[in-house]
Amino acid sequence: MAGLTETHHAVIPRPASIEKRGDAPFALTPDTHIVAAAAGEEATAVADHLAALLRRATGYPVPVHRGTARPRPAILLALDSHRRLGAEGYRLQVARNSVQLEAKTSEGLFRAVQTLRQLLPATVESTSTQSGPWTIPAVSVADRPRFGWRGAHLDVSRRFFSLAEVKRYIDLVCQYKINVLHLHLSDDQGWRIVVDRWPRLATHGGSSAVGGGPGGYYTKLDYREIVRYAAARYVTVVPEIDTPGHTGAALASYPELNCDGRSPPLYTGVDVGFSSLCVEKEITYEFLDDVVRELAEITPGRYLHLGGDEARATADADYVRFIDRLRPIVRRHGKRMMGWEEMARARLAPGTLVQYWSPATGSEPGTAPARRAVEQGLKLVMSPANHAYLDMKYDRGTPVGLSWAGYVDARDAHDWDPAELIDGVGEKDVAGVESALWTETIADLKDAEFMTFPRLPGIAEVGWSPRAGHHWEDYRRRLAAHGPRWEAQRVNFYRSAQVPWP
């Protein structure tokens, strides 16, 4: 970040390169236009997204034009196929009379917009008209991500979130260049997606929640709307159906999925590891074929997450046999499988993603599944619980959350390197990072926001920014500047004592 100090920007994730230019800032005025010089509807949609954001807070008209016209002052969005910044990389140039955003793809332009909005005053995030001035410092940015996978996991099984709540969560996380929404759709406490061939999964299995709270489920139309809304923000939805354990809601819905042919009652507790599909029954695989097929039909993304964690009620040999049966089902329906680290006990197909979640580091026994995955030539999504689990308490006094992996404050979420965490796992073995928000103790979206912020931005920076220059003191000052932004967005965030909030 040559030539720039924290007083000139507070961008998170930190760009690969950001330099101050010898020019006056750009001032957004009632005469400012946005020009979508880039061809195509997607690039114009990014321009419209930026215009809507600016209109809301400034009250200015901010018209959007298509073509090569260059009115001044203007914000120009352009595609440049010669840029070697990859699908998500971009260049951003701010001068006195113009702002230029250039990228190879419209996805790169969208990432550039997230940087631009963070260069504006925090009040740009307000939902009502605010007074200016609306200035952007004169900077030159060249940026691209370190890792391609930067996910946010949301457990909607234990605590159901409405369509509107999921959309708000997407809006909050995508501003930090998160590009995957991992939806945990089934568990012991609830099943949240309609499966036409097995309707009681939703109507019965979806009627419960942890603690006896109200349940709920998404229709296929709801789910398609989540996928569409996320895609408009360049976020890919990865649905998870947890198997063979964490299946209490499914077992309660259909007795034939149980080895003894009897359904247990709906479960609203928080214990884990007691449930299992009946591995020896053929109907189990007929059930999974139907679920995977119907979910694949409404999921445009490449991956389906099939869980595999904490299957303590399934014998080791049965577990391996189960994964061997599950693997071709996923392939038959045109998807790649993803699963938690325990899946690496079985032989997995090339292209499978393995999600590491244990809190262990270095060469400790808990890291063995990650190394087994790498030995199979597979890549890891890194979600170590002592850095990336957003359901962990910040400290002893945190009113919600758990602490089995320890306390995780803002610095813990930021100060780790996924390519140095585990002996034998390097940069080439890592697909990316993902935060995880489990909801055993979460009552509502406000609780979810409280546990997500300020930690998710640190995890996002771990996934996006170059390792060089990864310094806590610099980051904590940039993070502090996001407090006013969250206040403008009415985010219920935790004021960590580690951060010098204004």
C-alpha positions as CSV (number, residue, x, y, z in Angstrom):
1,M,0.0,0.0,0.0
2,A,2.7,2.4,-1.0
3,G,2.1,6.0,-0.1
4,L,-1.2,5.4,1.7
5,T,-1.9,5.4,5.5
6,E,-5.0,4.4,7.3
7,T,-6.2,8.0,7.2
8,H,-6.6,7.8,3.4
9,H,-8.7,4.7,3.2
10,A,-10.3,2.0,5.3
11,V,-11.0,-0.6,2.6
12,I,-11.7,-4.2,3.7
13,P,-10.4,-6.5,2.3
14,R,-7.1,-4.7,1.8
15,P,-6.5,-4.3,-1.9
16,A,-3.4,-5.9,-3.5
17,S,-2.3,-2.4,-4.4
18,I,-3.7,1.0,-3.4
19,E,-1.8,4.3,-3.9
20,K,-2.6,7.9,-3.3
21,R,-2.6,10.1,-6.4
22,G,-1.5,13.7,-6.6
23,D,-4.9,15.0,-7.3
24,A,-7.9,16.6,-5.6
25,P,-10.7,14.2,-4.6
26,F,-13.7,13.3,-6.8
27,A,-16.8,15.0,-5.6
28,L,-20.2,13.4,-6.2
29,T,-22.7,16.1,-7.0
30,P,-26.3,16.3,-8.4
31,D,-24.6,16.4,-11.9
32,T,-22.7,13.1,-11.5
33,H,-23.5,10.4,-14.1
34,I,-22.7,6.8,-14.3
35,V,-21.6,5.5,-17.7
36,A,-21.7,1.7,-18.4
37,A,-19.2,1.6,-21.3
38,A,-19.0,-2.1,-20.8
39,A,-21.2,-4.1,-23.2
40,G,-23.8,-6.4,-21.9
41,E,-26.7,-6.5,-19.5
42,E,-24.7,-7.8,-16.5
43,A,-22.3,-4.8,-16.6
44,T,-25.2,-2.4,-16.8
45,A,-26.8,-4.2,-13.9
46,V,-23.7,-3.4,-11.8
47,A,-24.0,0.2,-12.8
48,D,-27.6,0.2,-11.8
49,H,-26.7,-1.4,-8.5
50,L,-24.1,1.4,-7.8
51,A,-26.6,4.1,-8.9
52,A,-29.3,2.7,-6.5
53,L,-26.8,2.8,-3.6
54,L,-25.8,6.4,-4.3
55,R,-29.3,7.7,-4.9
56,R,-30.6,6.3,-1.6
57,A,-28.1,8.2,0.6
58,T,-27.4,11.3,-1.5
59,G,-30.8,12.0,-3.0
60,Y,-29.1,12.8,-6.3
61,P,-30.6,11.5,-9.6
62,V,-27.3,9.7,-10.7
63,P,-28.5,8.7,-14.2
64,V,-27.0,5.6,-15.8
65,H,-26.0,5.8,-19.5
66,R,-24.8,3.0,-21.8
67,G,-22.3,3.6,-24.5
68,T,-19.1,5.6,-25.0
69,A,-20.4,9.1,-24.0
70,R,-18.2,10.6,-21.3
71,P,-20.1,13.3,-19.4
72,R,-18.2,14.9,-16.5
73,P,-18.3,14.5,-13.6
74,A,-18.8,10.7,-14.3
75,I,-18.2,7.3,-12.9
76,L,-17.2,5.0,-15.8
77,L,-17.6,1.2,-15.7
78,A,-15.7,-0.6,-18.5
79,L,-14.7,-4.1,-19.4
80,D,-11.1,-4.6,-20.6
81,S,-10.2,-8.1,-21.8
82,H,-6.5,-7.2,-21.8
83,R,-6.3,-6.9,-18.0
84,R,-4.6,-9.8,-16.3
85,L,-6.5,-9.6,-13.1
86,G,-8.7,-12.7,-13.4
87,A,-12.4,-13.0,-13.2
88,E,-12.7,-11.0,-10.0
89,G,-9.8,-8.6,-10.4
90,Y,-10.3,-4.9,-11.2
91,R,-8.6,-1.5,-11.5
92,L,-10.0,1.6,-9.9
93,Q,-8.8,5.1,-10.8
94,V,-10.1,8.2,-8.9
95,A,-9.3,11.7,-10.2
96,R,-10.8,15.1,-9.8
97,N,-13.4,14.8,-12.6
98,S,-13.8,11.1,-13.1
99,V,-13.8,7.7,-11.5
100,Q,-12.9,4.7,-13.7
101,L,-13.7,1.1,-12.8
102,E,-12.2,-1.5,-15.2
103,A,-12.3,-5.3,-15.1
104,K,-12.2,-8.3,-17.3
105,T,-15.7,-9.3,-16.2
106,S,-18.9,-7.8,-14.7
107,E,-18.1,-9.8,-11.6
108,G,-14.8,-7.8,-11.3
109,L,-16.7,-4.6,-11.7
110,F,-19.0,-5.6,-8.9
111,R,-16.0,-6.2,-6.6
112,A,-14.7,-2.7,-7.7
113,V,-18.0,-1.2,-6.6
114,Q,-17.6,-2.6,-3.1
115,T,-14.2,-0.9,-2.9
116,L,-15.6,2.4,-4.2
117,R,-18.4,2.5,-1.7
118,Q,-15.9,2.1,1.2
119,L,-13.9,5.1,-0.1
120,L,-17.1,7.2,0.2
121,P,-18.2,8.6,3.6
122,A,-19.8,6.1,5.9
123,T,-23.2,7.8,5.5
124,V,-23.4,6.5,2.0
125,E,-24.7,3.3,3.6
126,S,-27.8,5.1,5.1
127,T,-31.2,4.1,4.0
128,S,-32.4,7.7,4.0
129,T,-31.1,10.9,2.3
130,Q,-28.1,12.4,4.1
131,S,-26.1,15.6,3.7
132,G,-22.7,15.6,2.0
133,P,-20.1,16.4,1.0
134,W,-19.7,13.1,-1.0
135,T,-16.0,12.9,-1.8
136,I,-13.8,10.0,-2.9
137,P,-10.0,10.3,-2.3
138,A,-7.8,10.3,-5.4
139,V,-6.4,6.8,-5.5
140,S,-5.2,4.2,-7.9
141,V,-6.2,0.6,-7.0
142,A,-5.2,-2.7,-8.7
143,D,-6.7,-5.7,-7.0
144,R,-7.4,-9.4,-7.3
145,P,-8.2,-12.1,-4.8
146,R,-5.7,-14.5,-3.2
147,F,-8.2,-17.3,-3.1
148,G,-11.3,-18.0,-5.3
149,W,-13.5,-19.3,-2.5
150,R,-14.6,-16.8,0.2
151,G,-17.7,-18.1,1.8
152,A,-20.2,-17.3,4.5
153,H,-22.0,-20.3,6.0
154,L,-25.5,-19.7,7.5
155,D,-27.3,-22.4,9.5
156,V,-30.9,-22.0,8.7
157,S,-31.8,-25.4,10.1
158,R,-31.5,-24.9,13.8
159,R,-33.0,-21.4,13.5
160,F,-35.0,-20.6,10.4
161,F,-34.4,-17.3,8.6
162,S,-37.0,-15.8,6.3
163,L,-36.4,-15.0,2.7
164,A,-36.0,-11.3,3.6
165,E,-33.5,-12.1,6.4
166,V,-31.4,-14.2,4.1
167,K,-31.4,-11.4,1.5
168,R,-30.2,-8.9,4.2
169,Y,-27.4,-11.3,5.2
170,I,-26.3,-11.6,1.6
171,D,-26.2,-7.8,1.3
172,L,-24.2,-7.4,4.4
173,V,-21.6,-10.0,3.6
174,C,-21.2,-9.3,-0.2
175,Q,-19.8,-5.8,0.6
176,Y,-16.7,-7.6,1.9
177,K,-16.2,-9.5,-1.4
178,I,-17.8,-12.8,-0.1
179,N,-18.7,-14.9,-3.1
180,V,-20.2,-18.0,-1.6
181,L,-23.3,-18.4,0.6
182,H,-23.3,-21.9,2.2
183,L,-26.9,-22.6,3.3
184,H,-27.1,-25.4,5.9
185,L,-30.6,-26.6,5.0
186,S,-31.0,-29.7,7.1
187,D,-30.1,-31.0,10.5
188,D,-31.6,-32.8,13.5
189,Q,-33.7,-29.8,14.4
190,G,-35.2,-28.9,11.0
191,W,-35.5,-29.6,7.3
192,R,-35.8,-26.3,5.3
193,I,-36.3,-27.1,1.6
194,V,-39.2,-28.7,-0.2
195,V,-38.5,-32.0,-1.9
196,D,-41.5,-32.9,-4.0
197,R,-41.0,-36.7,-3.8
198,W,-40.7,-36.5,0.0
199,P,-43.1,-33.7,1.1
200,R,-43.1,-34.4,4.8
201,L,-39.5,-33.4,5.0
202,A,-40.7,-29.8,4.8
203,T,-44.2,-29.9,6.3
204,H,-43.2,-32.1,9.3
205,G,-39.4,-32.0,9.5
206,G,-39.5,-28.2,8.9
207,S,-42.0,-27.5,11.6
208,S,-39.5,-27.5,14.4
209,A,-36.4,-25.5,15.5
210,V,-33.9,-25.5,18.3
211,G,-35.4,-24.7,21.7
212,G,-38.9,-25.4,20.5
213,G,-39.1,-22.2,18.4
214,P,-41.1,-21.8,15.2
215,G,-39.8,-23.7,12.2
216,G,-40.3,-22.9,8.6
217,Y,-39.1,-24.0,5.2
218,Y,-38.3,-22.6,1.7
219,T,-40.5,-23.5,-1.2
220,K,-38.6,-24.1,-4.4
221,L,-39.7,-20.7,-5.6
222,D,-38.2,-19.2,-2.4
223,Y,-35.0,-21.0,-2.9
224,R,-34.8,-19.9,-6.5
225,E,-35.3,-16.3,-5.4
226,I,-32.4,-16.7,-2.9
227,V,-30.2,-18.0,-5.7
228,R,-31.2,-15.2,-8.0
229,Y,-30.7,-12.5,-5.4
230,A,-27.3,-13.9,-4.5
231,A,-26.3,-14.2,-8.1
232,A,-27.1,-10.6,-8.8
233,R,-24.4,-9.8,-6.2
234,Y,-22.0,-12.4,-7.6
235,V,-22.6,-14.8,-4.7
236,T,-23.0,-18.5,-5.5
237,V,-25.3,-20.5,-3.2
238,V,-24.0,-23.9,-2.0
239,P,-26.8,-25.8,-0.4
240,E,-26.1,-28.4,2.3
241,I,-28.1,-31.5,3.1
242,D,-26.2,-33.0,6.1
243,T,-25.7,-36.8,5.9
244,P,-25.6,-39.5,7.2
245,G,-25.7,-37.9,10.7
246,H,-27.5,-34.7,11.7
247,T,-30.6,-36.2,10.1
248,G,-33.1,-36.1,12.9
249,A,-35.6,-34.1,11.0
250,A,-35.6,-36.5,8.1
251,L,-35.8,-39.5,10.3
252,A,-38.8,-38.0,12.2
253,S,-40.5,-37.3,8.9
254,Y,-40.2,-40.8,7.4
255,P,-40.1,-44.0,9.5
256,E,-38.7,-46.1,6.6
257,L,-35.4,-44.1,6.7
258,N,-34.9,-45.6,10.2
259,C,-33.3,-49.0,10.6
260,D,-36.1,-50.1,13.0
261,G,-38.9,-48.6,10.8
262,R,-40.0,-46.2,13.5
263,S,-39.8,-42.4,13.5
264,P,-38.3,-40.6,16.5
265,P,-40.0,-37.5,17.7
266,L,-39.0,-34.1,16.4
267,Y,-35.8,-32.9,18.1
268,T,-35.3,-29.4,19.5
269,G,-32.1,-29.9,21.6
270,V,-28.5,-29.1,20.8
271,D,-26.7,-32.4,21.2
272,V,-25.0,-33.8,18.2
273,G,-23.8,-37.2,16.9
274,F,-26.8,-39.4,17.8
275,S,-28.7,-39.7,14.5
276,S,-27.9,-41.6,11.3
277,L,-29.6,-42.7,8.1
278,C,-29.9,-46.4,7.8
279,V,-26.9,-47.2,5.7
280,E,-27.9,-50.8,4.9
281,K,-31.3,-49.9,3.5
282,E,-31.7,-49.4,-0.3
283,I,-34.5,-46.8,0.3
284,T,-31.8,-44.6,1.9
285,Y,-30.1,-44.2,-1.5
286,E,-33.4,-43.8,-3.3
287,F,-34.2,-41.0,-0.9
288,L,-30.8,-39.4,-1.4
289,D,-31.1,-39.7,-5.2
290,D,-34.4,-37.8,-5.1
291,V,-33.1,-35.1,-2.8
292,V,-29.9,-34.6,-4.8
293,R,-31.7,-34.6,-8.1
294,E,-34.3,-32.0,-7.0
295,L,-31.8,-29.8,-5.3
296,A,-29.4,-30.0,-8.3
297,E,-32.2,-28.9,-10.6
298,I,-32.6,-25.6,-8.8
299,T,-29.0,-25.0,-7.9
300,P,-26.9,-23.6,-10.8
301,G,-23.7,-23.7,-8.8
302,R,-21.2,-26.5,-9.2
303,Y,-21.2,-27.9,-5.7
304,L,-23.7,-29.6,-3.4
305,H,-22.6,-30.0,0.2
306,L,-23.5,-33.4,1.7
307,G,-22.3,-32.8,5.2
308,G,-20.6,-35.9,6.6
309,D,-19.6,-34.4,10.0
310,E,-20.0,-35.8,13.5
311,A,-21.6,-39.1,12.2
312,R,-20.9,-40.8,15.6
313,A,-23.9,-43.1,15.3
314,T,-22.6,-44.6,12.1
315,A,-19.9,-47.3,12.3
316,D,-16.7,-46.5,10.5
317,A,-17.1,-49.2,7.9
318,D,-20.7,-48.2,7.3
319,Y,-19.6,-44.5,6.9
320,V,-17.1,-45.3,4.2
321,R,-19.6,-47.5,2.4
322,F,-22.2,-44.7,2.6
323,I,-19.9,-42.2,1.1
324,D,-19.0,-44.7,-1.7
325,R,-22.8,-44.9,-2.5
326,L,-23.3,-41.1,-2.2
327,R,-20.5,-40.1,-4.5
328,P,-22.0,-41.5,-7.8
329,I,-25.4,-40.1,-6.9
330,V,-24.0,-36.5,-6.9
331,R,-22.0,-37.1,-10.1
332,R,-25.0,-38.6,-11.9
333,H,-26.9,-35.3,-11.3
334,G,-24.2,-33.2,-12.7
335,K,-22.7,-31.8,-9.5
336,R,-19.5,-32.0,-7.5
337,M,-19.6,-33.1,-3.9
338,M,-18.4,-31.0,-1.0
339,G,-18.3,-32.2,2.6
340,W,-16.9,-31.6,6.0
341,E,-13.4,-32.9,6.8
342,E,-14.6,-36.4,8.0
343,M,-15.5,-37.3,4.4
344,A,-11.8,-37.7,3.7
345,R,-11.9,-41.0,5.6
346,A,-13.4,-42.4,2.4
347,R,-12.0,-42.2,-1.1
348,L,-13.4,-39.1,-2.8
349,A,-13.8,-38.2,-6.5
350,P,-11.4,-35.7,-8.1
351,G,-12.8,-32.2,-7.7
352,T,-14.5,-32.9,-4.4
353,L,-14.0,-30.0,-1.9
354,V,-13.3,-30.8,1.7
355,Q,-14.2,-28.3,4.4
356,Y,-11.8,-28.2,7.4
357,W,-13.5,-27.2,10.6
358,S,-11.5,-28.5,13.6
359,P,-9.9,-25.9,15.9
360,A,-6.5,-27.8,15.9
361,T,-3.4,-26.3,14.3
362,G,0.0,-27.5,13.1
363,S,0.5,-31.3,13.3
364,E,-2.1,-32.1,16.0
365,P,-4.3,-35.2,15.6
366,G,-7.3,-33.1,14.7
367,T,-5.7,-32.0,11.4
368,A,-5.3,-35.6,10.1
369,P,-8.5,-35.4,7.9
370,A,-7.2,-32.3,6.2
371,R,-3.9,-34.1,5.3
372,R,-5.8,-37.1,4.1
373,A,-7.8,-34.9,1.7
374,V,-4.6,-33.3,0.4
375,E,-3.0,-36.7,-0.1
376,Q,-6.0,-37.5,-2.4
377,G,-5.2,-34.5,-4.4
378,L,-8.2,-32.5,-3.1
379,K,-8.5,-28.9,-2.1
380,L,-9.6,-27.6,1.2
381,V,-12.0,-24.8,2.2
382,M,-10.6,-23.6,5.5
383,S,-13.1,-22.9,8.4
384,P,-11.0,-23.6,11.5
385,A,-13.3,-23.2,14.5
386,N,-10.9,-21.2,16.6
387,H,-10.7,-18.5,13.8
388,A,-13.8,-18.8,11.6
389,Y,-16.7,-20.1,13.7
390,L,-18.9,-17.1,14.3
391,D,-21.0,-19.0,16.9
392,M,-18.0,-18.9,19.3
393,K,-18.3,-16.3,22.0
394,Y,-16.1,-13.2,21.8
395,D,-15.3,-13.6,25.5
396,R,-16.8,-15.0,28.7
397,G,-19.5,-12.2,28.9
398,T,-20.9,-12.7,25.4
399,P,-24.7,-13.2,25.8
400,V,-25.0,-15.7,23.0
401,G,-22.8,-18.3,21.5
402,L,-20.7,-21.3,22.5
403,S,-17.1,-21.7,23.6
404,W,-16.0,-25.3,22.9
405,A,-13.3,-24.0,20.5
406,G,-12.4,-21.1,22.7
407,Y,-13.2,-17.5,22.5
408,V,-12.9,-15.8,19.0
409,D,-12.5,-12.1,19.0
410,A,-11.8,-9.8,16.0
411,R,-8.0,-10.4,16.1
412,D,-8.5,-14.2,16.1
413,A,-10.7,-13.9,13.0
414,H,-8.0,-11.9,11.2
415,D,-4.7,-13.2,12.4
416,W,-4.3,-16.6,10.7
417,D,-3.1,-17.9,7.3
418,P,-4.9,-20.8,5.7
419,A,-1.8,-21.9,3.9
420,E,0.3,-22.1,7.1
421,L,-2.3,-23.4,9.6
422,I,-1.6,-27.2,9.1
423,D,1.6,-28.9,8.6
424,G,1.7,-30.4,5.1
425,V,-1.1,-28.1,3.7
426,G,0.2,-25.2,1.6
427,E,-1.1,-22.5,-0.7
428,K,-1.8,-24.9,-3.6
429,D,-4.0,-27.1,-1.4
430,V,-6.4,-24.3,-0.3
431,A,-9.4,-23.4,-2.3
432,G,-10.3,-20.6,0.1
433,V,-11.9,-19.7,3.4
434,E,-15.3,-19.7,4.9
435,S,-16.9,-18.3,8.1
436,A,-19.5,-20.5,9.8
437,L,-22.4,-19.3,11.7
438,W,-24.2,-22.1,13.6
439,T,-27.4,-21.1,15.3
440,E,-28.0,-23.2,18.4
441,T,-28.0,-20.1,20.5
442,I,-29.2,-17.5,17.9
443,A,-32.6,-16.1,18.5
444,D,-33.0,-13.8,15.5
445,L,-31.2,-11.9,12.7
446,K,-30.0,-9.3,15.2
447,D,-28.1,-12.1,17.1
448,A,-26.7,-13.3,13.8
449,E,-25.4,-9.8,12.9
450,F,-23.9,-9.5,16.4
451,M,-21.9,-12.7,16.0
452,T,-21.0,-11.9,12.3
453,F,-19.7,-8.4,12.8
454,P,-16.9,-7.4,13.3
455,R,-15.4,-10.9,12.7
456,L,-16.5,-11.7,9.1
457,P,-14.5,-8.8,7.5
458,G,-11.3,-10.3,9.0
459,I,-12.0,-13.7,7.5
460,A,-12.9,-12.1,4.2
461,E,-9.5,-10.3,4.2
462,V,-7.7,-13.5,4.9
463,G,-9.4,-14.9,1.8
464,W,-8.9,-12.0,-0.5
465,S,-5.8,-10.0,0.4
466,P,-2.2,-10.9,-0.2
467,R,-0.4,-12.4,2.8
468,A,2.3,-9.8,2.6
469,G,1.2,-6.7,4.5
470,H,-1.2,-8.7,6.7
471,H,-0.8,-6.7,9.9
472,W,-3.2,-6.5,12.8
473,E,-2.5,-2.9,13.8
474,D,-3.2,-1.6,10.3
475,Y,-6.3,-3.8,10.0
476,R,-7.8,-2.8,13.4
477,R,-7.7,0.9,12.4
478,R,-9.4,0.2,9.1
479,L,-12.0,-2.0,10.9
480,A,-12.8,0.8,13.3
481,A,-13.9,3.0,10.4
482,H,-16.6,0.4,9.6
483,G,-18.4,1.0,12.9
484,P,-20.1,4.1,11.5
485,R,-21.0,2.2,8.3
486,W,-22.7,-0.5,10.3
487,E,-24.5,2.1,12.3
488,A,-25.8,3.6,9.1
489,Q,-26.9,0.2,7.9
490,R,-28.5,-0.5,11.4
491,V,-26.3,-3.6,11.9
492,N,-26.3,-4.9,15.5
493,F,-22.5,-5.4,15.7
494,Y,-20.2,-6.2,18.7
495,R,-18.0,-3.4,19.8
496,S,-14.8,-5.4,20.5
497,A,-12.4,-3.8,22.9
498,Q,-9.6,-4.8,20.5
499,V,-10.8,-2.2,18.0
500,P,-10.4,1.6,18.4
501,W,-14.0,2.5,17.4
502,P,-14.6,6.2,16.8
